Amino acid sequence: MRLDIYFQADGTEWWSEELRTYDGNADGDWVTFTGDFFRTPMGTAATGVFDETATDAENDSGITSRLHIEGLRLQAFLALGPGGVDVPTSSTQPSITMDVLAVPPPLTTELER
């Protein structure tokens, strides 16, 4: 399974407004989750449970997928050496690189059609 998280920061907090994963079909396509995810002070990990659904107006039910992660511990923009890290502004093109501090329990995507 592939999970892309697009991070943003403003120098005080970091967060994501978009996550993408595959839909689980044989001819897989991206499922996009949008919202305000993981908003956390810089230098702090987001922890807990992540449980979100992706919606699609073209689908009768509106729900295309569910992403559930328990035991989440995720921290973006880790310092790479003395002096810290340059922090992009929220207008900067988001990065798809993430640093996971601990491996959470299995990640599942459930199709709800």
Order of alpha helices (4+ residues) and beta strands (2+ residues): beta-beta-beta-beta-beta-beta-beta
